[in-house]
Amino acid sequence: MIPSTLVYPSAIFSILIFIFGLLWGSFFNVCIFRLPLEKSVIWGRSSCPKCHALIPWFCNIPVISFVLLRGRCRNCKASISIQYPLIELITGFLFFGLYSYYGLSKECLFALVFCSILLVVSVIDLKHQIIPDEISLPGIIVGFLLSIWLGKISWMDSLLGTLLGGGSFLLVAWGYEKLAKREGLGGGDIKLLAMIGAWLGIQSLLIVIIVSSLVGSLIGIGAMIICKKDFKAAIPFGPFLALGALAYLFWGNELTTVLFPPLVP
């Protein structure tokens, strides 16, 4: 039997981690809204996108303010997107889940930063079909440094992951554009895969590409059938790359064993 003196502090800390995630989720909403508009995510108070009235701190409490205001602006009564509390809750559960999985460790910090970046990138790409350089380019440097600090891959694996990840997609994008006479992969996808390679290493790229391509194809074809669009319709690929990266982060060894048995030591 686990002593209650150990259970209660752990439960309290888990709740604090969840609340901490809610707060970061609120900041992620700022990034998702401002980065596509090329606005600073640090300077400037939040305001209503409709009436532009400044939002006081007590109306900016994650999830709670949305519920109390019934999803409407306090000043002009315009509706507030459900995205805001949803991203906050997703981030809260993400932080709680990663803490439960890794415990208080440097692996947890690595996963928190990586998954948070992927979350912000995915939502921006879904809404605007762009992946801001302000995320992917610094993300390459941060991933390179943190992956070395974590010690699971070497600096060479991280560097090669960056170069081969970005280079392979650049080659595919160039070839597709030459053959189809139109753009296939965007520059944001190229930089995102380079960033993923920096975080997870060169050995992750095959799994990430296979998983993202398979899931992206299935969902893309289904969406085209439902929405009655042709195969020339633009579909954001960033969320699928993020999904592939998450699959490798948590089940990389298992996926490698199934797909590429000769590569398993």
Wavefront OBJ file of the C-alpha trace (Angstrom):
o trace
v 0.000 0.000 0.000
v 1.342 3.424 -0.985
v 1.492 5.867 1.964
v -0.957 8.741 1.704
v 1.890 11.172 2.343
v 3.271 10.155 -1.039
v -0.037 9.953 -2.923
v -1.388 13.405 -2.065
v 1.696 15.444 -3.066
v 1.811 13.507 -6.341
v -1.890 14.194 -7.001
v -1.488 17.881 -6.153
v 1.550 18.166 -8.424
v -0.370 16.489 -11.264
v -3.148 19.074 -10.888
v -0.575 21.867 -10.920
v 0.944 20.411 -14.096
v -2.525 20.419 -15.707
v -3.108 24.066 -14.685
v 0.369 24.934 -15.955
v -0.634 23.367 -19.275
v -3.827 25.454 -19.397
v -1.761 28.618 -18.986
v 0.619 27.599 -21.747
v -2.388 26.724 -23.901
v -3.561 30.312 -23.534
v -0.172 31.492 -24.811
v -0.328 28.986 -27.668
v -3.633 30.577 -28.716
v -1.822 33.908 -28.915
v 0.834 32.321 -31.136
v -1.782 30.672 -33.351
v -3.640 33.963 -33.813
v -0.716 36.377 -34.160
v 2.040 34.535 -36.011
v 0.133 34.251 -39.330
v -0.501 38.005 -39.039
v 3.214 38.590 -38.370
v 2.478 40.180 -35.000
v 4.558 39.902 -31.854
v 3.534 37.098 -29.498
v 5.261 38.838 -26.577
v 4.300 42.489 -26.787
v 0.765 43.853 -26.837
v -2.264 42.913 -24.782
v -4.958 40.612 -26.106
v -7.993 42.283 -27.657
v -11.290 41.268 -29.189
v -10.824 40.641 -32.943
v -14.261 42.197 -33.589
v -14.435 45.385 -31.507
v -10.694 45.541 -30.650
v -11.440 46.247 -26.990
v -8.618 45.203 -24.666
v -9.360 42.034 -22.715
v -8.889 42.462 -18.930
v -6.969 39.774 -17.052
v -10.098 38.414 -15.342
v -11.620 37.752 -18.782
v -8.516 35.923 -19.926
v -8.450 33.047 -17.444
v -8.077 29.760 -19.383
v -11.378 27.905 -19.949
v -13.083 29.532 -16.927
v -13.493 32.941 -18.597
v -14.941 31.332 -21.726
v -17.533 29.484 -19.634
v -18.449 32.505 -17.491
v -18.741 34.770 -20.538
v -20.758 32.062 -22.344
v -18.393 32.225 -25.282
v -18.965 35.914 -25.994
v -16.934 39.109 -25.817
v -17.613 41.062 -22.616
v -17.733 44.332 -24.566
v -19.446 43.710 -27.938
v -21.007 40.281 -27.248
v -19.431 38.823 -30.403
v -18.953 35.064 -30.233
v -15.551 33.694 -29.209
v -14.161 30.754 -31.140
v -14.356 27.404 -29.366
v -10.723 26.991 -30.452
v -9.520 28.973 -27.425
v -10.777 26.742 -24.604
v -10.194 23.656 -26.762
v -6.480 24.417 -27.264
v -6.157 25.240 -23.562
v -7.735 21.925 -22.551
v -5.696 19.947 -25.074
v -2.508 21.536 -23.757
v -3.540 20.897 -20.147
v -4.165 17.208 -20.819
v -1.019 17.039 -22.955
v 1.116 18.322 -20.081
v -0.639 16.024 -17.617
v -0.274 13.006 -19.903
v 3.402 13.576 -20.631
v 4.158 14.106 -16.943
v 2.305 10.880 -16.123
v 4.237 9.032 -18.841
v 7.751 10.358 -18.225
v 7.615 11.666 -14.686
v 9.618 14.724 -13.656
v 12.605 14.234 -15.956
v 14.519 15.775 -18.820
v 12.698 13.365 -21.164
v 9.443 14.979 -20.041
v 10.777 18.471 -20.745
v 11.971 17.346 -24.186
v 8.546 15.858 -25.013
v 6.656 18.883 -23.641
v 8.541 21.362 -25.808
v 8.433 19.139 -28.905
v 4.728 18.267 -28.650
v 3.821 21.896 -27.928
v 5.586 23.039 -31.087
v 3.813 20.373 -33.122
v 0.440 21.418 -31.669
v 0.873 25.086 -32.577
v 2.216 24.257 -36.044
v -0.658 21.863 -36.765
v -3.398 24.333 -35.835
v -1.822 27.185 -37.817
v -1.389 24.949 -40.855
v -4.983 23.724 -40.619
v -6.324 27.277 -40.414
v -4.014 29.126 -42.798
v -2.077 26.442 -44.723
v 1.234 27.950 -43.661
v 3.957 26.920 -41.225
v 5.660 30.058 -39.885
v 9.450 30.234 -40.133
v 9.361 31.808 -36.662
v 8.571 28.324 -35.337
v 10.356 25.868 -37.623
v 13.728 27.604 -37.993
v 14.353 28.290 -34.267
v 12.838 24.835 -33.661
v 15.708 23.269 -35.610
v 18.280 24.889 -33.328
v 16.356 24.091 -30.142
v 15.812 20.505 -31.284
v 19.501 20.071 -32.102
v 20.556 21.316 -28.661
v 17.888 19.462 -26.655
v 18.355 16.165 -28.490
v 22.064 16.234 -27.665
v 21.318 17.202 -24.051
v 18.861 14.331 -23.742
v 21.546 11.949 -24.994
v 19.363 9.536 -26.981
v 20.862 10.532 -30.315
v 24.228 11.976 -31.286
v 24.810 15.444 -32.653
v 25.609 13.810 -36.005
v 22.245 11.985 -36.063
v 20.477 15.255 -35.317
v 22.445 17.174 -37.956
v 21.914 14.489 -40.601
v 18.225 14.350 -39.661
v 17.972 18.065 -40.327
v 19.827 17.961 -43.636
v 18.226 14.778 -44.973
v 14.754 15.686 -43.700
v 14.756 19.074 -45.367
v 16.760 17.872 -48.377
v 14.553 14.889 -49.174
v 11.361 16.933 -49.116
v 13.026 19.700 -51.108
v 13.917 17.154 -53.788
v 10.384 15.708 -53.784
v 8.859 19.207 -54.009
v 11.173 20.128 -56.892
v 10.430 16.911 -58.778
v 6.673 17.207 -58.305
v 6.660 20.813 -59.469
v 8.620 19.878 -62.600
v 6.299 16.990 -63.460
v 2.922 18.411 -62.415
v 3.701 22.047 -63.255
v 2.333 23.147 -59.878
v 3.470 23.245 -56.284
v 2.996 20.087 -54.223
v 4.845 20.386 -50.935
v 5.217 23.867 -49.495
v 8.393 25.338 -48.071
v 6.888 25.125 -44.600
v 6.581 21.330 -44.846
v 10.232 21.083 -45.916
v 11.410 23.098 -42.919
v 9.081 21.213 -40.566
v 10.544 17.838 -41.555
v 14.024 19.308 -41.135
v 12.995 20.386 -37.635
v 11.587 16.933 -36.842
v 14.857 15.400 -38.031
v 16.768 17.681 -35.665
v 14.644 16.558 -32.711
v 14.365 12.843 -33.456
v 17.419 12.124 -35.621
v 17.977 10.693 -39.069
v 16.676 7.269 -37.987
v 13.182 8.713 -37.475
v 12.643 10.076 -40.968
v 11.450 6.914 -42.750
v 8.858 6.211 -40.045
v 7.681 9.829 -39.937
v 7.313 10.020 -43.728
v 5.535 6.654 -44.017
v 3.072 7.318 -41.184
v 2.323 10.891 -42.278
v 1.913 9.913 -45.940
v -0.332 6.951 -45.158
v -2.604 8.820 -42.747
v -2.559 11.939 -44.920
v -3.567 9.961 -48.008
v -6.431 8.203 -46.255
v -7.819 11.354 -44.653
v -7.164 13.458 -47.746
v -9.000 11.090 -50.083
v -11.865 10.788 -47.614
v -12.136 14.563 -47.285
v -12.120 14.998 -51.050
v -14.921 12.460 -51.446
v -17.025 14.019 -48.690
v -16.421 17.610 -49.833
v -16.622 16.622 -53.526
v -13.269 18.188 -54.450
v -10.730 16.986 -56.987
v -7.212 15.800 -56.257
v -5.819 19.267 -56.933
v -7.366 20.598 -53.714
v -4.763 21.874 -51.265
v -4.558 19.854 -48.060
v -2.252 20.973 -45.227
v 0.401 18.309 -44.642
v 1.887 19.766 -41.453
v -0.581 18.047 -39.075
v 0.209 14.673 -40.660
v 3.951 15.230 -40.274
v 3.269 16.109 -36.639
v 1.286 12.906 -36.238
v 4.133 10.892 -37.758
v 6.615 12.566 -35.408
v 4.440 11.741 -32.385
v 4.113 8.141 -33.561
v 7.894 7.834 -33.685
v 8.381 9.627 -30.367
v 6.215 7.108 -28.493
v 6.375 3.965 -30.624
v 9.509 4.396 -32.712
v 11.088 1.062 -31.777
v 7.876 -0.886 -32.320
v 7.196 0.738 -35.713
v 10.782 0.163 -36.834
v 10.536 -3.491 -35.800
v 7.351 -3.966 -37.838
v 8.312 -1.969 -40.936
v 12.095 -2.410 -41.098
v 13.208 -5.490 -39.123
v 16.774 -5.448 -40.572
v 17.339 -2.007 -39.023
v 16.608 -3.234 -35.497
v 19.790 -4.131 -33.544
l 1 2 3 4 5 6 7 8 9 10 11 12 13 14 15 16 17 18 19 20 21 22 23 24 25 26 27 28 29 30 31 32 33 34 35 36 37 38 39 40 41 42 43 44 45 46 47 48 49 50 51 52 53 54 55 56 57 58 59 60 61 62 63 64 65 66 67 68 69 70 71 72 73 74 75 76 77 78 79 80 81 82 83 84 85 86 87 88 89 90 91 92 93 94 95 96 97 98 99 100 101 102 103 104 105 106 107 108 109 110 111 112 113 114 115 116 117 118 119 120 121 122 123 124 125 126 127 128 129 130 131 132 133 134 135 136 137 138 139 140 141 142 143 144 145 146 147 148 149 150 151 152 153 154 155 156 157 158 159 160 161 162 163 164 165 166 167 168 169 170 171 172 173 174 175 176 177 178 179 180 181 182 183 184 185 186 187 188 189 190 191 192 193 194 195 196 197 198 199 200 201 202 203 204 205 206 207 208 209 210 211 212 213 214 215 216 217 218 219 220 221 222 223 224 225 226 227 228 229 230 231 232 233 234 235 236 237 238 239 240 241 242 243 244 245 246 247 248 249 250 251 252 253 254 255 256 257 258 259 260 261 262 263 264 265
